Amino acid sequence: MTQPVYTEITASISELKKNPMAVVNAGEGFPIAVLNRNKPAFYCVPADVYEAILERLNDHELTRLVESRRAEPAQLKGSRNRKESAKVGSGLRVNSENREWDFVVVN
């Protein structure tokens, strides 16, 4: 059964064992598929590319969270424990006892 390879450059496990940095450098900043018996075992990704991937995933997750919260009705002025909350800027309250963020609409 064939398996797709999502990179232009491949290297064998043996090549990677022999000289890992030569394999990484061969990718010239792009991911490399490391093959075991001619099938992709894993992808070798430069650190900056990996960090960018994580950043994009985090952005995507935050976007999904914002979109889901937009669908929720806005919470009205005030909180359950008014005495424990202190106003910090417009529309934001911090529960000083539990150190929890409570985002509310404040007029």
Sine and cosine of phi, psi and omega as CSV:
sin_phi,cos_phi,sin_psi,cos_psi,sin_omega,cos_omega
0.00,0.00,0.74,-0.67,0.00,-1.00
-0.99,0.10,0.47,-0.88,-0.01,-1.00
-0.75,-0.66,0.74,-0.68,-0.02,-1.00
-0.92,0.38,0.53,-0.85,0.08,-1.00
-0.90,-0.43,0.82,-0.57,-0.13,-0.99
-0.99,-0.12,0.42,0.91,0.07,-1.00
-0.68,-0.73,0.29,-0.96,0.06,-1.00
-1.00,0.06,-0.38,0.93,-0.07,-1.00
-0.91,-0.42,0.71,-0.71,0.05,-1.00
-0.80,-0.61,0.36,-0.93,0.08,-1.00
-0.54,-0.84,0.47,-0.89,0.04,-1.00
-1.00,0.06,0.29,-0.96,0.08,-1.00
-0.86,0.51,-0.64,0.77,0.00,-1.00
-0.87,0.49,-0.70,0.71,0.03,-1.00
-0.88,0.47,-0.66,0.75,0.00,-1.00
-0.90,0.44,-0.65,0.76,0.02,-1.00
-0.90,0.43,-0.64,0.76,-0.04,-1.00
-0.90,0.44,-0.76,0.65,-0.08,-1.00
-0.48,-0.87,1.00,0.09,-0.08,-1.00
-0.86,0.51,-0.66,0.75,-0.05,-1.00
-0.94,0.35,-0.50,0.86,0.07,-1.00
-0.91,0.42,-0.63,0.78,0.03,-1.00
-0.91,0.41,-0.72,0.69,0.01,-1.00
-0.87,0.48,-0.70,0.71,-0.01,-1.00
-0.91,0.41,-0.50,0.87,0.01,-1.00
-0.90,0.44,-0.44,0.90,0.02,-1.00
-0.97,0.25,-0.24,0.97,0.02,-1.00
0.76,0.65,0.69,0.72,0.04,-1.00
1.00,-0.03,-0.06,1.00,0.01,-1.00
-0.97,-0.26,0.37,-0.93,0.04,-1.00
-0.89,0.45,0.44,-0.90,0.02,-1.00
-0.80,-0.59,0.73,-0.68,0.09,-1.00
-1.00,0.09,0.81,-0.58,0.05,-1.00
-0.99,-0.17,0.85,-0.52,-0.12,-0.99
-0.98,-0.17,0.61,-0.79,0.14,-0.99
-0.81,-0.59,0.92,-0.40,-0.08,-1.00
0.84,0.54,0.69,0.72,0.05,-1.00
0.90,0.43,0.36,0.93,0.10,-0.99
-0.81,-0.59,0.61,-0.79,0.01,-1.00
-0.88,0.48,0.84,-0.54,0.06,-1.00
-1.00,-0.04,-0.65,0.76,0.06,-1.00
-0.24,-0.97,0.15,-0.99,0.04,-1.00
-0.93,-0.37,0.73,-0.68,0.05,-1.00
-1.00,-0.08,0.90,-0.44,-0.11,-0.99
-0.87,-0.49,0.77,-0.63,0.06,-1.00
-0.85,0.53,0.48,-0.88,-0.08,-1.00
-0.83,0.56,-0.69,0.72,-0.03,-1.00
-0.91,0.40,-0.56,0.83,0.05,-1.00
-0.93,0.36,-0.69,0.73,0.02,-1.00
-0.88,0.48,-0.69,0.72,0.03,-1.00
-0.88,0.47,-0.64,0.77,0.04,-1.00
-0.91,0.42,-0.63,0.78,0.04,-1.00
-0.88,0.47,-0.73,0.68,0.01,-1.00
-0.88,0.47,-0.64,0.77,0.02,-1.00
-0.89,0.46,-0.70,0.71,0.01,-1.00
-0.91,0.42,-0.65,0.76,0.04,-1.00
-0.90,0.44,-0.67,0.74,0.03,-1.00
-0.89,0.45,-0.70,0.72,0.04,-1.00
-0.87,0.50,-0.67,0.74,0.00,-1.00
-0.89,0.46,-0.70,0.71,-0.01,-1.00
-0.90,0.44,-0.67,0.74,0.03,-1.00
-0.91,0.42,-0.61,0.79,0.04,-1.00
-0.89,0.46,-0.69,0.72,0.03,-1.00
-0.88,0.47,-0.65,0.76,0.02,-1.00
-0.90,0.43,-0.71,0.71,0.02,-1.00
-0.88,0.48,-0.71,0.71,-0.01,-1.00
-0.89,0.46,-0.65,0.76,0.00,-1.00
-0.93,0.37,-0.57,0.82,0.00,-1.00
-0.97,0.23,-0.43,0.90,0.07,-1.00
-0.90,0.44,-0.51,0.86,-0.02,-1.00
-0.97,0.25,-0.33,0.94,0.00,-1.00
-0.98,0.21,0.53,-0.85,0.07,-1.00
-0.93,0.38,0.54,-0.84,-0.01,-1.00
-0.94,0.35,0.62,-0.78,0.03,-1.00
-0.98,0.17,0.65,-0.76,-0.05,-1.00
-0.99,0.14,0.18,-0.98,-0.06,-1.00
-0.81,0.59,0.66,-0.75,0.07,-1.00
0.98,-0.20,0.19,-0.98,0.05,-1.00
-0.62,-0.79,0.12,-0.99,-0.03,-1.00
-0.88,0.47,-0.71,0.71,-0.04,-1.00
-0.93,-0.38,0.99,0.15,-0.06,-1.00
-0.86,0.51,-0.59,0.81,-0.05,-1.00
-0.93,0.37,-0.49,0.87,-0.05,-1.00
-1.00,0.08,-0.17,0.99,-0.07,-1.00
-0.97,-0.23,0.60,-0.80,0.06,-1.00
-0.83,-0.56,0.68,-0.73,0.00,-1.00
-0.96,0.28,0.77,-0.64,0.02,-1.00
-0.78,-0.62,1.00,-0.01,-0.02,-1.00
0.98,0.19,-0.04,-1.00,-0.07,-1.00
-0.99,0.17,0.85,-0.53,0.11,-0.99
0.98,0.20,0.30,0.95,-0.05,-1.00
-0.68,-0.74,0.76,-0.65,0.08,-1.00
-0.82,-0.58,0.56,-0.83,0.03,-1.00
-0.87,-0.49,0.80,-0.60,0.06,-1.00
-0.98,0.18,0.95,-0.32,-0.11,-0.99
-0.94,0.33,-0.44,0.90,-0.03,-1.00
-0.97,0.23,-0.75,0.66,-0.04,-1.00
-0.99,-0.11,-0.11,0.99,-0.05,-1.00
0.82,0.57,0.68,0.73,0.03,-1.00
-0.96,-0.29,0.55,-0.84,0.05,-1.00
-1.00,0.05,0.74,-0.67,0.02,-1.00
-0.81,-0.58,0.98,-0.22,-0.02,-1.00
-1.00,0.06,0.88,-0.47,0.00,-1.00
-0.72,-0.69,0.35,-0.94,0.08,-1.00
-1.00,0.09,0.87,-0.49,-0.01,-1.00
-0.89,-0.46,0.80,-0.60,0.03,-1.00
-0.99,-0.16,0.00,0.00,0.00,0.00
